[in-house]
């Protein structure tokens, strides 16, 4: 650091005296300097060496001239620029104020009039730049300075110059733009961006000023971009009722997926924020599937929607040209048949290898029904009442299923069911391998077993102890009986991860976290589902059973039952999947009164809450929330009608508990190797701190009243039930055993009750 400042000082000594570093970002470092000639303080921004090498001095100096000519009250002016000893720099005024990011960190949310005023000023600056042919490409709170009540947009220079570097930017490991504010077209790598991309970014910044976070967040850049591409933002008024309708409408219109659906100019966005100009209405949905231009739309009828896709997804994944158009069509199951999706961890659909027959659970008796491609209506298979997990044999002539703890098979055109194995985990699925054997979950839910398709003795495929009390399920076959891909479920399926079992070694290993189902595709791709209904594909080496590359989203809008997709695939290249809403658990938090009645704290506030804890002063509640695309995280709600802000971002957090002084929240973080106890400041400040790690799953954690201890109930202990242990909240990670049988936690009684129940709805998409 000292060497860099010394070198810079020596290079610029005749013009600027470098005093100290102000900060460093992804593309440049900013220094406070004194302008010798004009006797004033300035900010000198020096590009990172690798970025400077890619852009080049000639391109940088040429493009910086364009920004030097941008003269607007809300654009931070450019004083100077140049190249010296291989270093590219430019000079701006030193602003005594703070950035918008600094203010958001301090205040979380801004008053509505203040947020609108800042957004309007930034929009004026962008509109001016756009009319002069300049697109910013990196609008975010860090690039908006606040000085004497005015917003100033900074960093046109780097964004414009870097954008001209094109594909060479990849050499630096950097990308232009910030995922939380990046428009879908910019995230997809479009080179020719227009004003509407900046409008999208400003819409995201305005959204954050109003509700406390951007419309899409996630633990990684890839996760954020996946949500940007596949989800709709949550309504602002659901999070803050004081936001005027015209403001909400303007913001949501600015962050539409398609550029054609947004405001054409920043000026139009500014007018709409103030209720002038274009009238914008908001949609009622909060988290509907994304509306990409290449996605077809289908109408849901009779409570069931299934779409068939022909000509294999893997053709596109391998970069080949598909021999014909992709066929998408609605499949009717019949007027009196409704796809049943019971609350069991099982795939409800199966497609024959040639794609000619679809098997599904189709009535209240939970019988298997078969829909032939050449028949109008589906027909039930007699004697299959109570079935789950239909699976076709490799030749398509038989269907295996599980009922009442038995693995059975029946001919696909009907007949007598044959029992293959007993003591089977009901509703956990089975895989039919091409060597004539089947893999299924043991009745104890602690291991996988194998049986011949003709029946007979079973043998253990994986030792029960290999799972440490976690339930393997939803096995799908690898070709040539090489092994199976399966899901491991922890803590009542609060967390799920994708694993592979190698039949050559008898060992299993984890492949992907936060995945609820997976299939091997003939192209050499592994396709798996995230909890938000988005299918991802990643190259998979069948010889080593290892992932070889980065995943990409390939399918969206699939209906989910809990975490399980309503989808079936076949080696013919066809996929069948349900679209629309699946089952959902909507929960509200209510205050219980002494007379037995209850009152909702905030009637507009509800969600998929899995746990909650009331703060010691009764003014806040921490809740575990299941968010599509983000997994499980901890949020904090200000009671009674205050903001709802996110506290953690790992996608694996639950069971919050407050410290006695109300300053910290501890919680459980699940992982494939067990569970951890973490803590973070309740106001979101500082960093997370891991208090301890367990080699097995954790059920819950409670903070003792003196603040010195955390009591932890593990999922499986030496006694086979669950242990109660204590760990110091002061930093000592030693675990102190308390009891070897389940005991009540020491959480204080709260004044909250949980209301609501799971509902199953189907609606048009």
C-alpha positions in Angstrom: 0.0 0.0 0.0 2.8 2.5 1.0 4.7 1.6 -2.2 1.7 2.3 -4.4 1.1 5.7 -2.8 4.8 6.5 -3.0 5.0 5.5 -6.7 1.8 7.5 -7.4 3.1 10.5 -5.5 6.4 10.4 -7.5 4.6 10.2 -10.8 2.1 13.0 -10.1 4.3 15.2 -7.9 4.2 18.2 -10.2 0.4 18.3 -10.2 -1.0 16.4 -7.1 0.2 15.5 -3.6 -1.2 12.1 -2.7 -2.3 12.2 1.0 -4.0 8.9 1.7 -6.2 6.1 0.3 -10.0 6.7 0.5 -11.1 3.3 -0.6 -10.8 0.5 -3.2 -13.4 -1.0 -5.4 -13.6 -3.8 -8.0 -12.0 -1.7 -10.7 -10.1 1.2 -9.1 -8.5 2.6 -6.0 -9.4 6.2 -4.9 -6.9 8.5 -3.2 -7.3 11.8 -1.5 -4.9 14.3 -3.1 -4.1 18.0 -3.1 -4.3 19.8 -6.4 -1.1 21.9 -6.3 -2.0 24.3 -9.1 -5.5 25.2 -7.8 -4.9 24.6 -4.1 -7.9 22.3 -3.6 -8.6 18.8 -2.5 -9.4 16.3 -5.2 -10.1 12.5 -5.5 -7.7 10.6 -7.8 -9.0 7.3 -9.1 -6.4 4.9 -10.4 -7.5 1.8 -12.4 -6.4 -1.6 -11.3 -3.3 -2.6 -13.3 -5.0 -5.6 -14.9 -8.0 -3.5 -16.0 -5.7 -0.8 -17.3 -3.8 -3.4 -19.4 -7.0 -4.6 -21.0 -8.5 -1.2 -21.7 -5.3 0.4 -22.9 -4.2 4.0 -22.5 -5.4 5.1 -25.9 -8.9 3.8 -25.5 -9.1 5.1 -22.0 -8.0 8.6 -22.8 -10.3 8.7 -25.9 -13.4 7.6 -24.0 -12.7 9.8 -20.9 -12.9 12.8 -23.2 -16.6 12.0 -23.8 -17.3 12.0 -20.1 -15.3 15.2 -19.6 -17.9 16.9 -21.8 -20.8 15.8 -19.6 -21.7 19.0 -17.7 -24.8 18.6 -15.5 -25.6 19.6 -11.9 -26.1 15.9 -10.9 -23.0 14.5 -12.7 -19.7 14.5 -10.8 -17.4 16.5 -13.1 -14.1 15.4 -14.4 -11.1 17.6 -13.6 -8.2 15.7 -15.2 -7.1 12.4 -16.6 -4.0 10.8 -17.9 -1.5 7.9 -18.1 1.8 7.8 -16.3 4.2 5.0 -16.0 1.5 2.5 -17.1 -1.0 3.8 -14.6 -4.4 5.1 -15.9 -6.1 7.7 -13.7 -8.6 10.5 -13.6 -9.3 13.2 -11.2 -12.7 14.3 -9.7 -13.8 16.8 -7.0 -13.4 15.6 -3.5 -16.9 15.4 -2.1 -17.3 16.1 1.7 -20.5 14.2 1.7 -21.2 10.5 1.7 -22.3 7.9 -0.9 -25.8 6.6 -1.1 -24.4 3.3 0.0 -23.0 4.8 3.2 -26.4 6.3 4.0 -28.3 3.0 3.3 -25.9 1.1 5.5 -26.7 3.6 8.3 -30.4 4.0 7.8 -31.5 0.9 5.8 -34.5 2.6 4.3 -35.0 6.3 3.4 -38.2 8.4 3.8 -40.3 8.0 0.7 -40.0 11.7 -0.4 -36.2 11.5 0.1 -35.9 8.4 -2.0 -38.0 9.8 -4.8 -36.0 13.1 -4.7 -32.7 11.2 -5.1 -34.0 8.9 -7.8 -35.4 11.9 -9.7 -32.0 13.7 -9.6 -30.2 10.6 -10.7 -32.7 10.2 -13.5 -32.1 13.8 -14.6 -28.4 13.1 -14.8 -28.9 9.8 -16.7 -31.4 11.4 -19.2 -28.8 14.1 -19.9 -26.0 11.6 -20.5 -28.3 9.4 -22.6 -29.2 12.3 -24.9 -25.5 12.8 -25.4 -25.0 9.1 -26.3 -23.4 7.9 -23.0 -24.7 4.9 -21.1 -23.4 4.5 -17.6 -23.7 0.7 -17.3 -22.9 0.6 -13.5 -25.5 2.6 -11.6 -25.4 1.5 -8.0 -25.5 3.2 -4.5 -21.7 3.3 -4.4 -21.7 5.5 -7.5 -24.2 8.0 -6.2 -22.7 10.7 -4.0 -24.8 12.9 -1.7 -23.6 16.4 -1.2 -25.4 19.4 0.2 -28.8 17.8 -0.5 -27.9 16.8 -4.1 -27.2 13.5 -5.7 -24.2 13.3 -8.0 -23.6 10.4 -10.3 -19.9 9.3 -10.5 -17.8 6.9 -12.6 -19.1 7.4 -16.1 -15.4 7.2 -17.1 -14.5 3.7 -16.1 -17.8 2.2 -17.2 -17.6 3.7 -20.7 -14.0 2.8 -21.3 -14.3 -0.7 -19.9 -17.4 -1.4 -22.0 -15.3 -0.8 -25.2 -12.8 -3.5 -24.1 -15.4 -6.1 -25.0 -14.5 -9.8 -24.5 -11.0 -8.9 -23.2 -12.7 -8.0 -19.9 -12.9 -11.7 -19.1 -9.1 -11.7 -18.9 -9.2 -9.7 -15.7 -11.7 -11.9 -14.0 -14.0 -8.8 -13.6 -17.3 -7.9 -15.2 -18.8 -4.6 -15.8 -21.9 -4.0 -13.7 -23.0 -5.2 -10.3 -25.3 -8.2 -10.2 -27.9 -6.7 -7.8 -28.5 -3.8 -10.2 -27.6 -5.4 -13.6 -30.4 -5.5 -16.2 -31.2 -9.0 -17.6 -29.8 -8.1 -21.0 -26.6 -6.9 -19.5 -26.4 -10.1 -17.4 -26.8 -12.1 -20.6 -23.8 -10.4 -22.1 -25.5 -8.1 -24.6 -22.9 -5.7 -26.0 -25.3 -3.0 -27.3 -27.0 -1.6 -24.3 -29.3 1.5 -24.3 -30.9 3.9 -21.9 -33.3 1.2 -20.6 -30.5 -0.7 -19.0 -29.6 2.3 -16.9 -33.3 2.8 -16.1 -33.4 -0.8 -14.8 -30.4 -0.2 -12.6 -31.9 3.0 -11.2 -35.2 1.2 -10.6 -33.3 -1.4 -8.5 -31.5 1.4 -6.5 -34.9 3.1 -5.9 -36.4 -0.2 -4.8 -33.5 -0.6 -2.3 -33.9 3.0 -0.9 -37.6 2.3 -0.3 -37.6 -1.3 1.2 -34.0 -1.7 2.4 -32.6 -4.2 -0.1 -32.4 -4.6 -3.9 -35.2 -6.6 -5.6 -33.0 -9.7 -6.0 -30.3 -10.8 -3.6 -28.3 -14.0 -3.1 -25.1 -15.5 -1.7 -23.2 -15.4 -5.0 -23.3 -13.4 -8.2 -24.5 -16.5 -10.1 -27.4 -16.9 -7.7 -28.4 -13.3 -8.0 -28.3 -13.4 -11.8 -30.4 -16.6 -11.8 -33.0 -14.8 -9.8 -32.9 -11.7 -12.0 -33.5 -13.9 -15.0 -36.2 -16.2 -13.5 -38.2 -14.3 -10.8 -40.4 -11.3 -10.4 -39.7 -8.8 -7.6 -41.8 -8.7 -4.5 -44.4 -5.9 -4.4 -43.0 -2.9 -2.5 -46.3 -2.2 -0.6 -46.2 -5.7 0.8 -43.0 -4.6 2.6 -43.9 -1.0 3.3 -47.5 0.2 3.1 -46.7 3.9 3.1 -45.3 3.7 -0.5 -47.7 5.6 -2.8 -49.2 3.5 -5.6 -47.6 5.7 -8.3 -44.2 5.2 -6.8 -44.6 1.4 -6.6 -45.9 1.3 -10.2 -43.0 3.4 -11.5 -40.4 1.3 -9.8 -41.8 -2.1 -10.9 -42.2 -0.8 -14.4 -38.6 0.3 -14.5 -37.4 -3.2 -13.5 -39.4 -5.2 -16.0 -37.5 -8.1 -17.6 -37.9 -7.0 -21.2 -36.4 -3.7 -22.2 -39.5 -3.1 -24.3 -41.7 -3.2 -21.2 -39.7 -0.5 -19.3 -39.7 3.2 -19.6 -37.9 4.3 -22.8 -36.1 7.1 -21.0 -35.0 8.1 -17.6 -37.1 11.2 -17.8 -40.2 9.0 -18.2 -39.3 7.2 -15.0 -38.8 10.5 -13.2 -42.2 11.7 -14.3 -43.9 8.5 -13.3 -42.3 8.6 -9.8 -44.0 12.0 -9.2 -47.3 10.7 -10.6 -47.0 12.6 -13.9 -46.8 11.4 -17.5 -47.2 7.7 -18.1 -49.7 5.9 -15.8 -48.3 2.6 -14.6 -50.3 -0.2 -12.9 -48.8 -3.0 -10.8 -49.4 -6.7 -11.1 -50.9 -8.7 -8.2 -48.3 -11.5 -8.3 -45.3 -11.3 -6.1 -43.0 -14.1 -7.3 -44.2 -15.4 -10.6 -41.9 -17.0 -13.1 -39.8 -14.6 -15.2 -41.2 -13.5 -18.6 -38.2 -14.0 -20.9 -38.9 -13.3 -24.6 -38.1 -16.9 -25.5 -40.6 -18.4 -23.0 -44.0 -19.5 -24.3 -47.1 -18.9 -22.2 -49.6 -21.5 -21.3 -53.1 -21.3 -19.7 -53.7 -23.6 -16.7 -57.1 -25.4 -16.9 -58.9 -27.7 -14.5 -56.3 -27.3 -11.8 -53.6 -29.1 -13.9 -51.1 -27.9 -16.4 -48.5 -30.1 -17.9 -46.3 -29.1 -20.7 -44.4 -31.5 -23.0 -41.1 -30.4 -24.5 -39.6 -32.4 -27.4 -36.2 -32.5 -29.1 -34.0 -32.7 -26.0 -32.8 -30.0 -23.8 -29.3 -31.5 -24.0 -29.0 -30.7 -27.7 -28.9 -27.1 -26.9 -26.6 -27.6 -23.9 -24.0 -29.2 -26.1 -24.1 -26.3 -28.5 -25.7 -28.3 -31.4 -28.4 -27.0 -33.6 -31.7 -28.6 -32.7 -33.2 -30.5 -35.7 -36.4 -28.7 -35.7 -38.4 -26.4 -33.5 -38.9 -27.1 -29.8 -42.4 -28.4 -29.3 -44.3 -27.1 -26.3 -47.9 -28.2 -25.9 -50.5 -28.5 -23.3 -51.5 -32.1 -22.2 -55.0 -32.7 -20.9 -55.2 -35.6 -18.4 -59.0 -35.8 -18.7 -62.0 -34.0 -17.2 -62.2 -36.0 -14.1 -58.5 -36.6 -13.4 -56.4 -34.3 -11.3 -52.6 -34.7 -10.6 -52.2 -35.5 -7.0 -49.2 -34.1 -5.2 -49.3 -35.4 -1.6 -47.0 -33.9 1.0 -44.4 -36.6 0.6 -40.9 -36.3 -0.7 -41.5 -38.1 -4.1 -41.6 -37.3 -7.8 -45.2 -37.5 -8.9 -44.6 -38.1 -12.6 -42.7 -40.6 -14.7 -42.2 -40.7 -18.5 -41.5 -43.9 -20.4 -38.1 -44.1 -22.1 -39.6 -43.6 -25.6 -41.7 -40.7 -24.4 -45.0 -42.4 -25.4 -46.6 -42.9 -21.9 -46.9 -40.7 -18.9 -47.5 -42.2 -15.4 -48.8 -40.1 -12.6 -50.8 -40.3 -9.3 -54.2 -39.1 -10.5 -57.0 -39.3 -8.0 -57.9 -39.2 -4.3 -57.2 -43.0 -4.1 -53.6 -42.2 -5.1 -53.8 -44.7 -8.0 -51.3 -44.8 -10.8 -52.8 -43.4 -14.0 -51.2 -43.8 -17.5 -51.7 -41.3 -20.3 -50.7 -42.6 -23.7 -49.6 -40.2 -26.3 -52.1 -41.6 -28.8 -55.1 -41.6 -26.4 -57.3 -38.8 -25.4 -57.8 -39.8 -21.7 -55.7 -41.3 -19.1 -56.6 -44.7 -17.5 -56.0 -46.0 -14.0 -54.0 -49.1 -13.1 -56.1 -51.3 -10.9 -54.6 -52.4 -7.6 -52.2 -49.5 -7.3 -54.2 -47.6 -4.6 -52.0 -45.6 -2.2 -49.0 -45.5 -4.6 -46.2 -43.0 -4.8 -43.1 -42.6 -6.9 -44.0 -44.2 -10.2 -40.9 -45.2 -12.2 -40.7 -46.9 -15.6 -38.4 -49.9 -16.3 -35.6 -49.3 -18.9 -37.7 -51.1 -21.6 -40.9 -49.1 -20.7 -42.9 -52.3 -20.1 -43.2 -52.0 -16.3 -43.9 -49.4 -13.7 -42.4 -49.6 -10.2 -43.9 -47.8 -7.3 -44.0 -47.8 -3.5 -47.0 -48.4 -1.3 -47.3 -49.1 2.4 -43.6 -49.8 2.8 -43.4 -52.2 -0.1 -41.7 -51.8 -3.5 -43.9 -53.2 -6.2 -44.1 -53.3 -10.0 -47.0 -53.6 -12.4 -47.1 -53.9 -16.2 -47.6 -50.5 -17.8 -50.7 -51.7 -19.6 -52.2 -53.1 -16.4 -52.2 -56.4 -14.5 -51.3 -57.9 -11.1 -48.8 -56.0 -9.0 -45.7 -58.0 -7.9 -43.9 -57.2 -4.6 -40.1 -56.8 -5.0 -39.0 -55.7 -1.5 -40.4 -55.0 1.9 -39.3 -52.4 4.5 -39.2 -49.6 2.0 -39.2 -45.8 2.8 -42.6 -44.7 1.6 -42.6 -41.7 -0.7 -38.9 -41.4 -1.1 -38.6 -42.7 -4.7 -36.7 -45.5 -6.4 -34.4 -45.8 -9.4 -34.6 -48.5 -12.0 -31.1 -49.2 -13.4 -30.3 -50.6 -16.9 -28.8 -53.8 -15.4 -32.2 -54.9 -14.1 -31.9 -53.8 -10.5 -33.7 -51.1 -8.5 -32.3 -48.8 -5.8 -34.7 -47.6 -3.1 -34.6 -45.9 0.3 -34.6 -48.3 3.3 -37.6 -48.3 5.6 -35.3 -46.8 8.4 -34.6 -43.9 6.0 -30.9 -44.3 6.8 -29.6 -46.0 3.7 -30.1 -47.1 0.1 -30.8 -50.7 -0.8 -30.7 -52.7 -4.1 -33.0 -55.4 -5.4 -33.3 -57.4 -8.6 -36.3 -56.5 -10.8 -37.4 -60.2 -10.4 -37.4 -59.8 -6.7 -35.3 -61.6 -4.1 -32.9 -60.7 -1.3 -31.8 -57.1 -1.0 -28.3 -55.9 -0.1 -27.2 -52.7 1.4 -25.8 -50.3 -1.2 -24.5 -47.8 1.3 -23.8 -48.5 5.0 -26.5 -46.9 7.2 -23.8 -45.0 9.1 -22.6 -43.2 6.0 -25.5 -40.7 6.2 -25.2 -39.8 9.9 -28.9 -39.8 10.4 -29.7 -38.0 7.2 -32.3 -39.5 4.8 -31.3 -40.4 1.2 -34.1 -40.2 -1.3 -35.1 -39.5 -4.9 -32.5 -41.7 -6.5 -32.1 -41.5 -10.3 -30.0 -43.8 -12.4 -26.6 -43.3 -14.1 -26.1 -45.2 -17.4 -24.5 -48.6 -17.5 -25.5 -49.1 -13.8 -22.5 -46.8 -12.9 -24.3 -45.5 -9.8 -27.2 -43.3 -8.8 -27.7 -39.6 -8.1 -29.7 -39.0 -5.0 -30.8 -36.3 -2.6 -29.9 -36.1 1.1 -32.6 -34.5 3.3 -31.7 -32.9 6.6 -33.8 -31.4 9.4 -37.2 -32.5 8.0 -36.0 -31.4 4.5 -35.2 -27.9 5.6 -31.9 -28.4 3.7 -31.4 -30.7 0.8 -28.3 -31.5 -1.2 -27.5 -33.6 -4.3 -25.1 -36.6 -3.9 -23.8 -39.4 -6.1 -23.2 -43.1 -5.2 -20.4 -44.8 -7.0 -21.1 -48.5 -7.4 -17.5 -49.3 -8.1 -16.2 -48.0 -4.7 -19.4 -48.2 -2.7 -18.8 -44.6 -1.6 -21.0 -41.5 -2.0 -20.1 -37.8 -2.2 -21.9 -34.5 -2.2 -22.2 -32.7 -5.6 -24.5 -29.7 -5.1 -26.0 -27.9 -2.1 -29.5 -26.5 -2.1 -30.7 -28.9 -4.8 -33.9 -31.0 -4.5 -33.7 -33.4 -7.5 -31.2 -34.4 -10.1 -30.9 -36.4 -13.4 -28.0 -37.4 -15.6 -28.6 -36.4 -19.2 -27.2 -38.3 -22.2 -25.3 -35.2 -23.2 -23.0 -35.5 -20.2 -24.8 -32.9 -18.2 -26.2 -33.1 -14.7 -29.6 -31.4 -14.5 -30.8 -30.4 -11.0 -33.4 -28.2 -9.4 -33.1 -25.3 -7.1 -35.9 -24.6 -4.6 -37.3 -21.8 -6.8 -38.3 -24.1 -9.6 -35.3 -23.3 -11.8 -33.5 -26.2 -13.4 -29.7 -25.9 -13.7 -27.4 -27.9 -15.9 -23.7 -28.5 -15.4 -21.1 -30.7 -17.2 -20.7 -34.0 -15.4 -17.8 -36.5 -15.9 -19.3 -40.0 -15.8 -15.9 -41.6 -15.4 -15.0 -39.7 -12.2 -18.6 -38.8 -11.1 -17.5 -35.2 -10.7 -18.9 -31.8 -11.8 -16.7 -30.2 -14.5 -17.8 -26.6 -15.0 -20.2 -23.9 -14.0 -24.0 -24.4 -13.9 -26.4 -22.5 -16.2 -30.2 -22.1 -15.9 -32.0 -24.2 -18.6 -35.6 -24.3 -17.5 -37.9 -22.2 -15.3 -41.5 -21.9 -14.2 -41.7 -25.5 -13.1 -44.4 -26.1 -10.5 -42.9 -27.3 -7.1 -44.5 -29.4 -4.4 -42.5 -28.2 -1.5 -39.0 -28.6 -2.9 -39.9 -31.3 -5.3 -40.5 -30.4 -9.0 -43.4 -31.9 -10.9 -41.2 -33.1 -13.7 -40.4 -36.3 -15.6 -37.9 -36.9 -18.4 -37.0 -39.6 -20.8 -34.0 -40.6 -22.9 -36.1 -39.9 -26.0 -35.4 -36.2 -25.4 -38.7 -35.2 -23.9 -39.5 -33.5 -20.7 -42.9 -33.2 -19.1 -43.5 -30.8 -16.3 -46.3 -28.9 -14.4 -46.5 -25.2 -14.6 -48.2 -22.7 -12.3 -48.5 -22.6 -8.5 -47.8 -25.6 -6.3 -48.5 -26.0 -2.7 -47.5 -23.2 -0.4 -47.5 -22.7 3.3 -48.6 -19.1 4.1 -48.0 -18.1 7.7 -48.9 -15.0 9.6 -47.6 -13.9 13.0 -50.3 -12.8 15.4 -50.6 -11.5 18.9 -52.6 -13.7 21.3 -54.9 -11.8 23.6 -55.9 -12.8 27.1 -59.5 -13.4 26.0 -58.4 -16.1 23.5 -58.6 -13.9 20.4 -55.7 -13.0 18.3 -54.6 -10.0 16.1 -52.3 -9.9 13.2 -49.3 -7.6 13.8 -49.4 -6.5 10.1 -52.3 -7.9 8.0 -50.2 -7.4 4.8 -47.3 -9.4 6.1 -47.1 -13.1 5.7 -44.7 -15.6 4.2 -43.2 -19.1 4.3 -41.9 -18.8 7.9 -40.4 -21.9 9.4 -39.5 -20.5 12.9 -39.6 -17.2 14.8 -38.3 -15.6 18.0 -39.5 -12.4 19.7 -36.9 -9.9 20.8 -36.5 -9.3 24.6 -38.2 -5.8 24.3 -41.0 -7.2 22.2 -40.5 -4.7 19.4 -38.9 -7.0 16.9 -39.3 -10.5 15.7 -36.7 -12.7 13.9 -38.1 -15.2 11.6 -36.7 -18.0 9.4 -38.0 -17.5 5.9 -38.0 -19.7 2.9 -37.5 -17.5 -0.1 -37.7 -18.7 -3.8 -34.3 -18.7 -5.3 -32.5 -17.8 -2.0 -33.3 -20.8 0.2 -33.6 -20.3 4.0 -32.5 -17.2 5.7 -33.1 -15.1 8.8 -35.1 -11.8 8.5 -36.0 -9.2 11.2 -39.4 -7.5 11.3 -40.0 -4.3 13.2 -43.3 -4.6 15.0 -46.0 -3.8 14.5 -45.9 -2.3 10.9 -42.2 -1.5 10.5 -39.8 -2.7 7.8 -38.9 -6.3 7.1 -35.1 -6.7 6.5 -32.9 -9.6 5.7 -30.2 -10.5 8.2 -28.4 -13.5 6.6 -27.7 -14.6 3.0 -26.3 -18.1 3.0 -29.6 -19.8 2.0 -29.3 -22.4 4.8 -30.3 -20.5 8.0 -33.1 -21.1 10.4 -34.2 -21.2 14.1 -33.3 -17.7 15.2 -32.9 -16.9 18.9 -32.2 -13.5 20.5 -29.5 -12.6 23.0 -30.9 -11.4 26.3 -29.8 -7.8 25.5 -31.5 -7.9 22.1 -28.3 -7.0 20.3 -27.6 -10.3 18.6 -29.4 -13.1 16.9 -28.0 -16.6 16.9 -29.3 -19.2 14.4 -28.7 -22.7 12.9 -26.9 -23.0 9.6 -27.2 -26.4 7.9 -24.6 -28.1 5.8 -24.1 -31.5 4.2 -21.6 -32.4 7.0 -23.7 -31.4 9.9 -24.8 -28.1 11.4 -23.3 -24.9 12.8 -24.4 -22.2 15.2 -23.8 -18.7 14.0 -24.6 -15.2 15.4 -24.9 -11.8 13.9 -25.8 -8.3 15.2 -29.5 -7.8 15.0 -29.2 -4.5 13.2 -27.2 -6.3 10.4 -24.0 -4.6 11.2 -20.6 -6.3 11.4 -19.9 -9.8 10.2 -21.3 -13.2 11.1 -19.5 -15.2 13.7 -19.5 -19.0 13.9 -19.9 -20.2 17.5 -19.5 -23.9 17.0 -19.7 -26.8 14.5 -21.5 -30.2 15.0 -20.9 -33.3 12.9 -24.6 -34.0 12.9 -27.7 -32.0 12.1 -29.1 -29.5 14.6 -32.8 -29.1 15.5 -32.8 -25.8 17.4 -30.8 -23.4 19.5 -31.8 -21.2 22.5 -29.9 -18.4 24.3 -29.7 -18.7 28.1 -31.1 -15.8 30.1 -27.7 -14.7 31.4 -26.3 -14.5 27.8 -23.4 -16.8 28.5 -24.6 -20.0 26.9 -26.4 -21.4 23.9 -28.4 -24.6 24.4 -28.4 -26.8 21.2 -30.7 -29.7 20.5 -29.0 -32.0 18.0 -31.0 -34.2 15.6 -29.4 -37.6 16.4 -27.4 -38.5 19.4 -25.8 -41.6 21.0 -29.2 -42.6 22.4 -30.8 -42.4 18.9 -33.0 -39.5 19.8 -31.3 -36.1 20.2 -28.9 -34.6 22.6 -29.1 -31.3 24.5 -25.6 -29.7 24.7 -24.4 -26.2 25.7 -21.8 -24.1 24.0 -20.4 -20.8 25.2 -21.7 -17.6 23.5 -18.4 -15.9 24.4 -16.2 -17.7 21.9 -15.2 -21.0 23.6 -16.2 -23.7 21.1 -16.1 -26.5 23.7 -19.3 -28.5 23.9 -20.8 -29.4 27.3 -23.3 -32.3 27.3 -26.5 -31.6 29.2 -28.9 -34.4 28.4 -29.1 -37.4 26.0 -32.9 -37.3 25.5 -35.0 -34.5 24.0 -35.9 -31.7 26.5 -37.8 -28.5 26.2 -35.8 -25.5 25.1 -35.2 -22.6 27.4 -36.8 -20.1 25.1 -39.0 -17.7 27.0 -42.7 -17.7 26.2 -43.6 -15.3 23.5 -46.8 -13.4 22.8 -46.9 -14.7 19.2 -48.9 -17.5 17.7 -48.5 -18.8 14.2 -51.6 -18.8 12.1 -52.3 -20.2 8.6 -52.0 -23.6 7.0 -50.6 -25.1 3.8 -52.8 -24.4 0.8 -52.7 -25.9 -2.7 -53.7 -23.6 -5.5 -53.4 -23.7 -9.3 -53.6 -20.4 -11.2 -52.9 -19.2 -14.7 -49.4 -18.3 -15.6 
